[in-house]
Amino acid sequence: MQPPQTDLAPPKDDPFTVEQLKQYDGSDPTKPIYVAIKGTIFDVTRKADTYGKGQSYNIFAGKDASRALGMSSLKEEDAVSDYSTLSEADAKTLADWFDFFSKRYNVIGKVVDLPPQGSHSQSTASAL
């Protein structure tokens, strides 16, 4: 596990839409790679070997995949921002991931138009 960074920049609060965040998924090598957790966007570019296109954790890049992080899941269907139905243990895992990212990656902004918590489970239920 990588140690905490001691040279992080002060957190930024730049607004990003879900659509804008998608541009930072690692598919364009000229752009940084961003991962959002609970609406907070982290710049993970320095770990392109992990989050870049075709890499093991690229599923988290360019989106808020809080649910998948909490569940320790690499399934595309879990890579959504709605974490309202996580178990207590998975919610703690998500909080631990947020803490991990906060100590290792620069915060570059916030996702301003995430669907409200609870909307994923409702849309999944209505699709069945």
Secondary structure, DSSP 8 states (H G I E B T S, - for coil): -----S-------EEE-HHHHGGGSSSSTTS--EEEETTEEEE-GGGHHHHSTTSTTGGGBTSB-HHHHHHT---GGG-SS--TT--HHHHHHHHHHHHHHHHHSEEEEEES----TTHHHHHHHHH-
